[in-house]
């Protein structure tokens, strides 16, 4: 038996982007709300995101921008709370923002402005935030829930689990939300690091190490999905926006094909300088050092005019689809998000409430919904938080 020390209408477990949004939304309806955050301060991930400027949403958001077991699951919440809705909050709080590539919206100055916005909404609505409040477990107690914390026990009508994923453990990430789901019999899909760099081995790794820090625009394809953006070579393999994006779709054993010169007529490029070695030709399109090392790695040294049809075809094919076989990701330490989580088949797409446990909600990254790089995960946090907060 749990002896309650207090009672509220709604307990929110996790004081991140989704949790504070849900808390402010629920409290705005007149519900008494308590947020329990295990860290000394809320929203640590918000503060460090976007290089300290918080990529808080994207101008163009649809279900296509998310990895999820059910591709239709996110549609309802995203339609009811749009990027424009959050931007209205940002502008109403006089936060200066700027648009970057691919419709990404950032604070012009500091992520602290988004934190201030979230805290102000909780304060004005009456939601109480308790930090250094480590939740131990959640139990059903009749028609209510009993939430056991290090500071005492609380009984409530509804519990909103907003504990985030496993990425960035240095910021306090745990598997608490997944354990709570499991304790109530909800399925949890396999979880793995997402938006993470990809590690290589062998000669490809040697090439990346030798050219570590070099970046170039490419198109990367994996599992039938393609992204065009910058690729960064590192001491461990590949990173940069395109590698992070493709990591959401990569699984062990899968290959990643990289078009190193997208939108270029490669045959025309080589025929225009047919007497020059490939490294000389490619050195005008890449850095000379990268072209030299890359051609050396693949054994391309004969000029186009001296090459056989088979050699020419291999040269074009390899530039257009440099095939890599990653051995893993940078792990949760370097991942920005977690792929997988509470199975969406166990939740209402309209309210994020567990179908078999009325009053229990899961929102944000703890759910099997993973957005692309570019503000999509924050938009899911806002939208799912509002969806749950409107009914909890």
C-alpha positions as CSV (number, residue, x, y, z in Angstrom):
1,X,0.0,0.0,0.0
2,X,1.1,3.5,-0.8
3,X,0.3,6.2,1.7
4,X,-0.3,9.4,-0.2
5,X,1.2,12.6,1.2
6,X,-0.7,14.8,-1.3
7,X,-3.1,14.7,-4.1
8,X,-3.3,16.6,-7.5
9,X,-5.3,16.1,-10.6
10,X,-2.3,15.5,-12.9
11,X,1.3,14.4,-12.4
12,X,3.7,15.0,-15.2
13,X,6.9,12.9,-15.0
14,X,9.7,14.8,-16.8
15,X,10.3,18.5,-17.0
16,X,11.5,18.7,-20.6
17,X,9.9,20.3,-23.7
18,X,6.9,17.9,-23.9
19,X,6.4,17.7,-20.1
20,X,6.2,21.4,-19.5
21,X,4.0,21.9,-22.5
22,X,1.6,19.3,-21.2
23,X,1.7,20.7,-17.7
24,X,0.9,24.3,-18.9
25,X,-1.9,23.0,-21.1
26,X,-3.5,20.9,-18.4
27,X,-3.2,23.6,-15.8
28,X,-4.7,26.1,-18.2
29,X,-7.8,24.0,-18.0
30,X,-8.0,24.5,-14.3
31,X,-6.4,21.1,-13.4
32,X,-3.9,21.0,-10.5
33,X,-0.6,19.8,-11.9
34,X,2.7,18.7,-10.4
35,X,5.7,18.2,-12.6
36,X,8.5,15.9,-11.3
37,X,11.9,16.5,-12.8
38,X,14.8,14.4,-11.7
39,X,17.5,17.0,-12.6
40,X,18.3,20.1,-10.6
41,X,16.7,22.2,-13.4
42,X,14.2,21.5,-16.1
43,X,14.7,21.4,-19.9
44,X,18.5,20.8,-20.0
45,X,18.1,19.4,-23.5
46,X,16.3,22.5,-24.7
47,X,19.2,24.7,-23.4
48,X,21.9,22.8,-25.3
49,X,20.0,22.1,-28.5
50,X,20.8,23.8,-31.7
51,X,24.2,24.9,-30.5
52,X,22.6,26.8,-27.7
53,X,20.0,28.5,-29.9
54,X,17.3,25.8,-30.0
55,X,15.9,24.6,-33.3
56,X,12.4,24.9,-31.9
57,X,10.4,23.9,-35.0
58,X,10.4,23.7,-38.7
59,X,8.2,25.6,-41.2
60,X,7.2,22.4,-43.1
61,X,6.2,19.6,-40.8
62,X,4.3,16.4,-41.9
63,X,4.1,12.8,-41.0
64,X,6.7,12.1,-43.6
65,X,9.3,13.7,-41.4
66,X,9.0,11.1,-38.7
67,X,10.1,7.5,-38.2
68,X,7.3,5.6,-36.5
69,X,5.9,2.0,-36.5
70,X,2.6,3.6,-37.6
71,X,3.2,6.4,-40.2
72,X,-0.2,7.8,-39.6
73,X,0.0,8.0,-35.8
74,X,1.5,11.6,-35.6
75,X,-1.0,13.2,-38.0
76,X,-3.7,14.1,-35.5
77,X,-1.5,15.8,-32.9
78,X,0.5,17.6,-35.5
79,X,-2.6,18.9,-37.2
80,X,-4.0,20.3,-34.0
81,X,-0.9,22.1,-32.9
82,X,1.1,23.3,-35.8
83,X,4.5,25.1,-36.2
84,X,2.5,28.3,-36.6
85,X,0.9,27.7,-33.2
86,X,4.2,27.5,-31.5
87,X,5.6,30.4,-33.5
88,X,2.7,32.5,-32.2
89,X,3.8,31.7,-28.6
90,X,7.4,32.6,-29.5
91,X,6.4,35.9,-31.0
92,X,4.0,36.6,-28.2
93,X,6.9,36.2,-25.8
94,X,9.0,38.6,-27.9
95,X,11.6,36.0,-28.8
96,X,13.6,36.9,-31.8
97,X,14.0,34.0,-34.2
98,X,15.5,33.3,-37.6
99,X,15.0,30.8,-40.4
100,X,17.9,28.7,-41.6
101,X,18.2,26.0,-44.3
102,X,15.4,23.6,-44.9
103,X,12.9,25.7,-43.0
104,X,14.6,25.3,-39.6
105,X,13.6,27.9,-37.0
106,X,16.1,28.9,-34.3
107,X,16.3,31.5,-31.5
108,X,18.3,34.4,-32.8
109,X,20.1,34.7,-29.5
110,X,19.8,31.9,-26.9
111,X,17.8,28.8,-26.1
112,X,17.2,30.3,-22.7
113,X,14.4,32.3,-24.3
114,X,12.5,29.1,-25.0
115,X,13.0,27.8,-21.5
116,X,11.8,31.1,-20.1
117,X,8.7,30.8,-22.3
118,X,7.9,27.3,-21.1
119,X,8.5,28.2,-17.4
120,X,6.3,31.3,-17.7
121,X,3.5,29.3,-19.2
122,X,3.7,26.9,-16.3
123,X,3.8,29.7,-13.7
124,X,0.9,31.7,-15.1
125,X,-1.3,28.6,-15.5
126,X,-0.4,27.3,-12.0
127,X,1.5,24.2,-12.8
128,X,4.1,23.4,-10.1
129,X,7.5,22.2,-11.0
130,X,9.5,20.1,-8.6
131,X,13.2,19.5,-9.4
132,X,15.5,16.9,-7.8
133,X,12.3,14.8,-7.7
134,X,13.2,11.3,-8.8
135,X,10.2,9.2,-9.5
136,X,10.6,5.6,-8.4
137,X,7.5,4.0,-9.8
138,X,3.8,4.4,-10.7
139,X,1.0,2.2,-9.5
140,X,-2.7,2.0,-10.1
141,X,-4.8,2.6,-7.0
142,X,-8.4,2.1,-7.6
143,X,-9.5,4.7,-10.1
144,X,-6.4,6.8,-9.3
145,X,-2.6,6.5,-9.7
146,X,0.0,6.6,-6.9
147,X,3.3,8.1,-8.0
148,X,6.2,7.3,-5.6
149,X,9.0,9.9,-5.6
150,X,12.1,10.4,-3.5
151,X,10.3,13.3,-1.8
152,X,7.1,11.4,-1.0
153,X,4.1,9.9,-2.7
154,X,1.4,11.7,-4.7
155,X,-2.0,10.4,-5.7
156,X,-3.5,11.7,-9.0
157,X,-6.2,11.2,-11.5
158,X,-3.9,11.2,-14.5
159,X,-0.2,10.6,-15.2
160,X,1.6,12.0,-18.2
161,X,4.9,10.3,-18.8
162,X,7.3,12.7,-20.6
163,X,10.6,11.2,-19.6
164,X,12.3,11.4,-23.0
165,X,14.5,8.8,-24.5
166,X,18.0,7.3,-23.8
167,X,20.0,9.8,-25.7
168,X,22.4,12.2,-24.0
169,X,22.7,10.3,-20.7
170,X,24.9,13.1,-19.4
171,X,21.8,15.2,-19.2
172,X,20.0,12.7,-17.0
173,X,18.3,10.4,-19.5
174,X,17.0,7.1,-18.1
175,X,14.7,4.3,-19.2
176,X,12.1,5.2,-16.5
177,X,9.3,5.9,-19.1
178,X,9.9,2.6,-20.8
179,X,9.8,0.8,-17.5
180,X,6.6,2.5,-16.5
181,X,5.0,1.4,-19.8
182,X,6.2,-2.2,-19.2
183,X,4.8,-2.2,-15.7
184,X,1.3,-1.5,-17.1
185,X,1.6,-4.2,-19.8
186,X,2.2,-1.8,-22.7
187,X,4.5,-2.9,-25.6
188,X,7.8,-1.2,-26.1
189,X,9.5,-1.4,-29.5
190,X,13.2,-2.0,-29.8
191,X,15.1,1.2,-29.0
192,X,18.4,2.4,-30.5
193,X,20.4,5.6,-31.0
194,X,19.0,8.0,-33.6
195,X,20.3,11.1,-35.3
196,X,23.8,9.7,-34.5
197,X,27.1,9.6,-36.4
198,X,28.0,6.3,-38.1
199,X,31.1,4.4,-37.3
200,X,33.2,2.7,-40.0
201,X,36.1,0.3,-40.1
202,X,38.8,-0.9,-42.5
203,X,40.0,1.2,-45.4
204,X,37.0,3.5,-45.3
205,X,37.8,4.4,-41.7
206,X,41.4,5.0,-42.6
207,X,40.3,7.4,-45.4
208,X,37.9,9.2,-43.0
209,X,40.6,9.5,-40.3
210,X,43.1,10.8,-42.8
211,X,40.7,13.5,-44.0
212,X,38.9,14.1,-40.7
213,X,37.2,17.5,-40.7
214,X,36.5,17.5,-44.4
215,X,32.9,18.2,-45.4
216,X,31.1,18.1,-48.7
217,X,27.5,18.1,-50.0
218,X,26.2,14.7,-50.8
219,X,23.1,12.6,-51.2
220,X,23.0,9.5,-48.9
221,X,20.6,6.6,-49.3
222,X,19.7,3.8,-46.9
223,X,16.7,1.5,-46.7
224,X,15.2,3.3,-49.7
225,X,15.3,6.7,-48.0
226,X,17.6,9.5,-49.3
227,X,18.8,12.8,-47.8
228,X,20.8,15.6,-49.4
229,X,23.0,17.6,-47.1
230,X,26.6,18.0,-45.8
231,X,28.7,14.9,-45.0
232,X,31.5,15.3,-42.4
233,X,34.4,12.8,-42.2
234,X,35.6,12.1,-38.7
235,X,38.1,9.9,-36.8
236,X,35.3,7.3,-36.2
237,X,33.6,7.4,-39.6
238,X,30.9,9.8,-40.9
239,X,28.9,12.5,-39.3
240,X,27.3,15.8,-40.4
241,X,23.6,16.4,-41.1
242,X,23.2,13.8,-43.8
243,X,24.8,11.0,-41.7
244,X,22.6,11.9,-38.7
245,X,19.5,11.9,-40.8
246,X,20.3,8.5,-42.4
247,X,21.1,6.9,-39.1
248,X,17.4,7.0,-38.2
249,X,16.9,4.4,-41.0
250,X,20.1,2.4,-40.7
251,X,20.1,-1.0,-39.0
252,X,23.1,-3.3,-38.4
253,X,24.2,-4.9,-41.6
254,X,22.6,-2.3,-43.9
255,X,24.7,-0.4,-46.4
256,X,24.7,3.3,-46.9
257,X,25.2,4.6,-50.5
258,X,26.6,8.1,-50.9
259,X,26.4,10.1,-54.1
260,X,29.5,12.3,-53.8
261,X,28.5,14.6,-56.7
262,X,24.8,14.8,-56.9
263,X,23.3,16.7,-59.8
264,X,26.5,16.5,-61.8
265,X,26.9,15.0,-65.3
266,X,29.9,12.9,-64.4
267,X,30.5,11.5,-67.9
268,X,30.6,15.0,-69.3
269,X,33.1,16.1,-66.5
270,X,35.5,13.2,-67.4
271,X,35.1,13.6,-71.1
272,X,35.9,17.3,-70.9
273,X,39.3,16.4,-69.3
274,X,39.7,12.9,-70.7
275,X,43.5,12.9,-70.7
276,X,43.8,13.8,-67.0
277,X,43.9,11.3,-64.1
278,X,40.6,11.0,-62.2
279,X,42.1,12.7,-59.2
280,X,42.9,15.8,-61.3
281,X,39.4,15.9,-62.6
282,X,37.7,15.4,-59.3
283,X,40.1,17.7,-57.6
284,X,38.3,20.6,-59.3
285,X,35.0,19.4,-57.7
286,X,36.3,18.3,-54.3
287,X,39.4,19.3,-52.4
288,X,42.5,18.1,-54.2
289,X,43.5,16.1,-51.1
290,X,40.2,14.3,-50.8
291,X,40.2,13.6,-54.6
292,X,43.7,12.2,-54.4
293,X,43.0,10.0,-51.3
294,X,39.6,8.8,-52.5
295,X,41.0,7.8,-56.0
296,X,43.9,6.1,-54.3
297,X,41.5,4.2,-52.0
298,X,39.5,2.9,-54.9
299,X,42.3,2.3,-57.4
300,X,41.4,5.0,-59.9
301,X,44.5,6.3,-61.7
302,X,44.0,5.8,-65.4
303,X,42.8,8.8,-67.4
304,X,39.3,8.5,-68.9
305,X,40.6,8.2,-72.5
306,X,42.9,5.3,-71.5
307,X,40.2,3.5,-69.5
308,X,38.1,0.5,-70.6
309,X,34.3,0.7,-70.6
310,X,34.3,-1.4,-67.5
311,X,36.7,0.9,-65.7
312,X,34.7,4.0,-66.7
313,X,31.5,2.4,-65.5
314,X,33.1,1.5,-62.2
315,X,34.4,5.0,-61.7
316,X,31.0,6.6,-62.4
317,X,29.2,4.1,-60.2
318,X,31.6,4.5,-57.3
319,X,31.4,8.3,-57.3
320,X,27.6,8.1,-57.6
321,X,27.2,5.4,-54.9
322,X,30.2,5.2,-52.6
323,X,28.9,2.2,-50.6
324,X,29.7,2.1,-46.9
325,X,29.0,-0.6,-44.3
326,X,28.8,1.1,-40.9
327,X,29.6,-1.1,-37.9
328,X,27.5,0.9,-35.5
329,X,26.6,4.4,-34.4
330,X,28.2,6.7,-31.9
331,X,25.9,5.4,-29.3
332,X,23.5,7.2,-27.0
333,X,26.3,9.5,-25.8
334,X,26.4,11.1,-29.3
335,X,22.9,10.5,-30.4
336,X,20.4,13.4,-30.4
337,X,17.3,11.2,-30.1
338,X,16.2,7.6,-29.4
339,X,14.5,5.6,-32.2
340,X,11.7,3.4,-30.8
341,X,9.8,3.6,-27.6
342,X,6.3,3.0,-26.3
343,X,4.4,1.2,-29.1
344,X,2.0,3.6,-30.8
345,X,-0.5,0.8,-31.2
346,X,-0.9,1.0,-27.4
347,X,-1.9,4.7,-27.5
348,X,-4.6,6.9,-28.8
349,X,-3.3,9.0,-31.7
350,X,-5.6,11.9,-30.6
351,X,-4.8,12.0,-26.9
352,X,-1.6,9.9,-26.4
353,X,-3.6,8.0,-23.7
354,X,-2.9,4.3,-23.2
355,X,-5.8,2.4,-24.7
356,X,-5.9,-0.1,-21.9
357,X,-5.0,2.2,-19.0
358,X,-7.3,5.2,-18.8
359,X,-5.6,8.3,-17.4
360,X,-2.0,7.2,-18.3
361,X,-0.4,9.2,-21.1
362,X,2.9,9.0,-22.9
363,X,4.3,11.9,-24.9
364,X,7.4,13.2,-26.6
365,X,10.5,11.1,-27.2
366,X,9.5,8.2,-24.9
367,X,7.0,7.2,-27.6
368,X,8.0,5.4,-30.8
369,X,8.1,8.6,-32.8
370,X,11.4,10.0,-34.0
371,X,11.6,13.2,-36.1
372,X,14.2,14.1,-38.6
373,X,17.0,16.6,-37.8
374,X,15.7,20.1,-38.2
375,X,13.2,21.0,-35.4
376,X,10.8,18.1,-36.0
377,X,11.4,16.4,-32.6
378,X,10.6,19.7,-30.8
379,X,7.4,20.1,-32.8
380,X,6.4,16.6,-31.8
381,X,7.1,17.5,-28.1
382,X,4.9,20.6,-28.4
383,X,2.1,18.8,-30.3
384,X,2.0,15.6,-28.2
385,X,2.2,17.7,-25.0
386,X,-0.8,19.7,-26.0
387,X,-2.7,16.6,-27.1
388,X,-2.3,15.0,-23.7
389,X,-2.7,18.2,-21.7
390,X,-6.0,19.0,-23.3
391,X,-7.7,15.9,-21.8
392,X,-5.6,14.7,-18.8
